[in-house]
Amino acid sequence: METFLDLIREILKGIVRELSAHFFRKAVIENKKTTPRRRKQKGGSQKNN
């Protein structure tokens, strides 16, 4: 019986860990505002071949 309860406890820990990682990913990583990328300006004189 104790082994069964340990198994259930480990399964629940895994579910809670995955759910918290999912919500953390949604809230923090995906909602980060990204700045629009600009093209780098090349310095010096450029020759057209």
C-alpha positions, -999 to +999 in steps of 0.1 A: +000+000+000+028+024+009+045+017-025+012+025-043+010+058-024+046+067-033+038+060-070+008+082-069+027+109-052+055+108-078+030+110-106+013+140-091+047+157-086+054+152-123+021+166-133+024+197-111+060+202-123+049+201-160+019+224-154+040+250-136+066+249-164+039+253-190+023+283-173+058+298-166+066+295-202+033+311-213+035+340-188+072+349-190+089+336-221+062+339-248+049+373-236+083+390-237+081+420-260+107+417-287+122+447-303+120+448-341+153+440-357+171+466-376+196+459-403+232+466-393+247+496-409+279+488-427+307+512-420+332+525-445+329+530-482+313+503-502+320+496-538+294+481-562+309+455-584 
